[in-house]
Each structure stands twice: as structure tokens, then as C-alpha cells.
Amino acid sequence: MADRAILGIDPQAAPSGPGCADCLAGDGPGWWFHLRRCAACGRVGCCDSSPSQHATSHFRTAGHPFITSYEPGEEWFYNNETEQFYDGPQLAPPTSHPADQPVPGPAGAVPEDWQQRLH
């Protein structure tokens, strides 16, 4: 499937930044566990284990079903509508958050009891 175009995935859409756009803008606690990237528009959001679950919120408001991991070394696509994983095309770089960014992140914003705050 990686060779064919997939409706809802734009390989040219660059990521919105190095971390969750909403957390960094002050929406919610301001930290995340893992990051996800919208495969349609590039918006970076926090995963469903994160307190604010911004990636899924983006899917619900924007209607963009495909996300991909924004973690180093992870290459998968997930369709929120079908709840299935897919192979997909190579996306515009960067394909993950900066390697020096901690997980969870961002540095300085993660509470000491972060493990108890995960979903």
C-alpha cells in the first residue's frame, strides 16, 4: 500500500512543529507522553495516553482520519475511522520530534507524577 496514494494522506504536508501544537499553545496541562502527526495537514498532537489527547481531538474537529507516529524510529499510520493500522507513503521531514526532546515532554513541563496522570 506504500506505493499508492491514500485519500486523506498528504505526503507534502510538513509537521506543525517539534511538539503538540495545542499543549505548546497553553491548551491543557502543557505536556505529552507521545506525539502523533496528522497525515493530512501535519498538525502535531499528543497521543491518547497523554492528559489532553489533542491528536484525537484534531481528528474529531478537522475530520482528518489518518495519524502517524511522531516518535523517532516509529513508522506506522493509523486510521481513526476504521481503527486499523496501515502502511503509508514517506512524509515530508522531519518525521519525528527532535532527538534531544525528552519523552514525555517537553523538558521542564512534565510533572514528577506524570505516570499517574496517563490515560
PATOR-625773 format. One line per 5 residues: number of its first residue (from 1); their letters; for each residue x, y, z of N, C-alpha, C, O. Coordinates in pm, whole numbers, plus 50000, padded with zeros to 5 digits. Layout:
<drenpas>
NUM) a) X Y Z X Y Z X Y Z X Y Z | ...
</drenpas>
This chain:
<drenpas>
1) madra) 50082 49880 50000 50000 50000 50000 50086 50126 50000 50036 50233 49967 | 50214 50116 50035 50300 50233 50044 50325 50299 49909 50364 50415 49905 | 50304 50227 49800 50329 50283 49667 50212 50363 49612 50229 50442 49520 | 50096 50345 49667 49977 50411 49614 49937 50529 49700 49963 50533 49820 | 49873 50625 49636 49821 50739 49710 49704 50692 49796 49624 50609 49754
6) ilgid) 49696 50745 49916 49588 50710 50008 49510 50838 50035 49566 50937 50082 | 49381 50835 50006 49296 50950 50032 49302 50985 50181 49276 50900 50266 | 49337 51107 50211 49348 51151 50350 49491 51160 50399 49515 51199 50513 | 49588 51125 50314 49729 51139 50349 49795 51230 50247 49792 51203 50127 | 49855 51339 50295 49926 51432 50208 50075 51423 50239 50119 51480 50339
11) pqaap) 50153 51353 50158 50296 51337 50185 50373 51469 50190 50483 51473 50246 | 50320 51576 50134 50389 51704 50130 50361 51792 50251 50429 51893 50271 | 50262 51756 50333 50226 51839 50450 50335 51829 50556 50358 51722 50613 | 50400 51939 50584 50507 51943 50684 50447 51942 50825 50336 51991 50845 | 50519 51888 50921 50468 51889 51059 50460 52031 51113 50536 52119 51074
16) sgpgc) 50365 52052 51204 50340 52186 51256 50448 52235 51353 50455 52354 51381 | 50531 52146 51402 50637 52188 51494 50696 52069 51567 50668 51955 51533 | 50779 52096 51667 50851 51990 51737 50771 51919 51845 50815 51818 51899 | 50652 51972 51877 50571 51913 51983 50424 51937 51959 50386 51992 51856 | 50341 51895 52053 50196 51912 52040 50162 52060 52028 50191 52139 52118
21) adcla) 50102 52096 51917 50069 52237 51891 49977 52294 51998 49994 52409 52039 | 49881 52215 52043 49785 52264 52143 49848 52275 52281 49826 52374 52351 | 49924 52174 52322 49992 52180 52452 50086 52300 52458 50090 52371 52558 | 50162 52320 52351 50257 52432 52348 50187 52567 52346 50244 52668 52387 | 50062 52570 52296 49984 52694 52293 49912 52721 52425 49846 52824 52440
26) gdgpg) 49926 52629 52521 49864 52651 52651 49731 52582 52672 49664 52608 52772 | 49689 52496 52580 49563 52423 52595 49589 52295 52674 49650 52201 52623 | 49543 52292 52797 49563 52175 52882 49686 52187 52968 49741 52296 52984 | 49731 52075 53025 49844 52077 53117 49977 52118 53053 50070 52156 53125 | 49989 52110 52922 50110 52156 52855 50221 52055 52841 50335 52092 52815
31) wwfhl) 50189 51925 52858 50289 51820 52839 50222 51699 52775 50100 51685 52776 | 50307 51613 52719 50256 51496 52649 50342 51373 52679 50455 51384 52725 | 50282 51257 52652 50355 51131 52664 50423 51099 52531 50546 51096 52523 | 50344 51075 52426 50396 51054 52291 50325 51148 52195 50218 51202 52226 | 50387 51167 52079 50332 51260 51981 50282 51187 51857 50336 51085 51816
36) rrcaa) 50176 51243 51798 50118 51193 51675 50110 51309 51576 50095 51425 51614 | 50120 51275 51447 50119 51374 51340 50000 51346 51248 49982 51233 51203 | 49921 51447 51221 49810 51432 51126 49870 51411 50988 49951 51491 50942 | 49830 51304 50923 49885 51272 50791 49821 51354 50681 49867 51349 50567 | 49716 51430 50712 49652 51515 50611 49711 51656 50611 49738 51712 50505
41) cgrvg) 49730 51713 50730 49774 51854 50736 49904 51875 50812 49959 51985 50809 | 49954 51774 50880 50080 51785 50951 50070 51831 51096 50172 51840 51164 | 49951 51860 51144 49936 51908 51282 49987 51802 51380 49947 51686 51372 | 50074 51843 51470 50128 51752 51571 50043 51765 51697 50018 51875 51746 | 50000 51650 51747 49918 51646 51868 49966 51537 51961 50044 51450 51922
46) ccdss) 49921 51542 52085 49960 51441 52183 49870 51319 52171 49754 51328 52131 | 49926 51203 52208 49858 51074 52195 49746 51059 52296 49728 51142 52385 | 49670 50951 52282 49558 50925 52372 49599 50887 52513 49516 50889 52603 | 49724 50851 52534 49772 50827 52670 49805 50958 52741 49813 50962 52864 | 49823 51064 52665 49853 51196 52721 49729 51256 52785 49617 51220 52748
51) psqha) 49746 51346 52882 49631 51404 52951 49529 51472 52860 49409 51460 52882 | 49574 51544 52759 49481 51623 52677 49434 51555 52548 49334 51598 52491 | 49502 51453 52502 49459 51375 52385 49427 51463 52263 49324 51447 52198 | 49517 51556 52233 49492 51652 52126 49490 51592 51986 49420 51645 51899 | 49563 51484 51960 49561 51425 51825 49421 51374 51791 49372 51396 51680
56) tshfr) 49357 51306 51885 49221 51256 51861 49122 51372 51853 49028 51368 51775 | 49144 51475 51934 49058 51593 51928 49066 51657 51789 48965 51702 51735 | 49187 51662 51732 49203 51716 51597 49127 51632 51495 49062 51687 51407 | 49134 51502 51507 49058 51414 51417 48909 51446 51426 48841 51456 51324 | 48858 51462 51545 48714 51487 51564 48671 51622 51508 48563 51634 51451
61) taghp) 48754 51725 51522 48715 51857 51475 48747 51880 51327 48669 51943 51256 | 48862 51828 51281 48903 51852 51143 48856 51741 51047 48848 51763 50926 | 48826 51624 51102 48783 51514 51016 48896 51447 50941 48872 51379 50842 | 49019 51466 50986 49135 51402 50922 49161 51269 50992 49210 51267 51105 | 49129 51157 50928 49133 51029 50998 49272 50970 51020 49292 50900 51119
66) fitsy) 49369 50996 50932 49498 50928 50943 49597 51005 51030 49617 51126 51013 | 49659 50933 51122 49769 50986 51200 49888 50893 51181 49874 50779 51138 | 50003 50945 51214 50125 50865 51215 50202 50901 51341 50181 51008 51400 | 50290 50813 51381 50372 50842 51497 50466 50957 51465 50512 50971 51352 | 50494 51038 51565 50593 51144 51553 50706 51117 51653 50768 51209 51707
71) epgee) 50729 50987 51674 50835 50940 51763 50949 50884 51680 50924 50818 51579 | 51073 50908 51720 51187 50854 51645 51180 50702 51631 51152 50632 51728 | 51205 50653 51510 51210 50510 51484 51075 50442 51464 51072 50322 51436 | 50966 50514 51476 50833 50454 51455 50778 50498 51320 50775 50616 51288 | 50735 50400 51242 50681 50429 51108 50552 50352 51089 50554 50240 51037
76) wfynn) 50442 50410 51129 50311 50348 51109 50206 50457 51087 50226 50573 51125 | 50097 50418 51027 49981 50504 51007 49863 50436 51073 49853 50313 51074 | 49773 50516 51127 49653 50463 51192 49534 50544 51142 49540 50666 51134 | 49426 50473 51109 49304 50538 51064 49206 50540 51181 49159 50434 51223 | 49176 50658 51233 49083 50671 51346 48942 50626 51311 48869 50582 51400
81) eteqf) 48903 50635 51185 48767 50594 51146 48753 50442 51145 48654 50388 51195 | 48851 50372 51089 48843 50227 51077 48911 50154 51192 48893 50033 51210 | 48989 50229 51272 49066 50173 51383 49162 50063 51335 49177 49959 51399 | 49226 50089 51220 49321 49995 51163 49453 50065 51134 49458 50185 51108 | 49561 49986 51141 49694 50035 51105 49717 50014 50956 49663 49920 50897
86) ydgpq) 49798 50102 50896 49827 50098 50754 49976 50123 50731 50046 50179 50815 | 50022 50079 50613 50149 50126 50561 50115 50250 50480 50006 50260 50425 | 50206 50342 50474 50178 50465 50400 50302 50520 50336 50410 50462 50347 | 50287 50633 50269 50400 50694 50198 50497 50763 50292 50466 50789 50408 | 50614 50793 50240 50711 50873 50314 50656 51015 50323 50611 51070 50224
91) lappt) 50660 51073 50442 50608 51207 50463 50721 51310 50462 50838 51276 50477 | 50683 51435 50443 50779 51545 50444 50852 51548 50579 50790 51524 50683 | 50981 51575 50578 51056 51579 50702 51023 51704 50784 50972 51802 50731 | 51052 51700 50912 51106 51586 50986 50997 51485 51016 50879 51519 51022 | 51035 51360 51035 50938 51254 51060 50922 51223 51209 50845 51134 51246
96) shpad) 50993 51297 51293 50977 51280 51438 51018 51408 51509 51080 51497 51451 | 50982 51414 51636 51026 51529 51716 51178 51525 51729 51239 51422 51701 | 51241 51635 51770 51386 51637 51783 51436 51526 51876 51373 51497 51978 | 51547 51465 51840 51601 51353 51917 51637 51394 52060 51634 51310 52150 | 51670 51520 52082 51707 51563 52217 51587 51603 52303 51603 51643 52418
101) qpvpg) 51467 51592 52248 51346 51623 52324 51309 51501 52407 51296 51391 52353 | 51291 51517 52538 51261 51400 52621 51120 51346 52598 51032 51415 52546 | 51103 51221 52638 50971 51156 52637 50945 51108 52778 51022 51026 52828 | 50842 51156 52846 50748 51256 52797 50813 51394 52788 50924 51416 52836 | 50742 51484 52726 50798 51615 52703 50693 51724 52709 50576 51693 52732
106) pagav) 50728 51846 52689 50864 51895 52668 50938 51911 52801 50878 51909 52909 | 51067 51925 52790 51152 51940 52909 51102 52056 52994 51071 52164 52942 | 51095 52033 53123 51054 52138 53215 50906 52149 53239 50864 52220 53331 | 50823 52080 53159 50678 52091 53175 50612 51964 53229 50493 51964 53261 | 50689 51856 53240 50634 51728 53281 50635 51717 53434 50740 51731 53496
111) pedwq) 50517 51691 53494 50513 51680 53640 50583 51552 53688 50594 51454 53614 | 50631 51554 53812 50700 51438 53868 50612 51314 53871 50662 51203 53856 | 50482 51331 53890 50389 51217 53897 50322 51188 53763 50208 51142 53759 | 50392 51215 53653 50336 51202 53519 50277 51064 53493 50176 51053 53424 | 50338 50958 53546 50288 50823 53520 50146 50802 53575 50068 50726 53518
116) qrlh) 50115 50868 53685 49980 50857 53740 49877 50939 53663 49757 50921 53681 | 49923 51027 53577 49833 51114 53501 49802 51064 53359 49725 51126 53286 | 49861 50952 53321 49837 50897 53187 49699 50833 53178 49644 50788 53278 | 49645 50831 53059 49515 50765 53035 49539 50620 53000 49443 50547 52976
</drenpas>
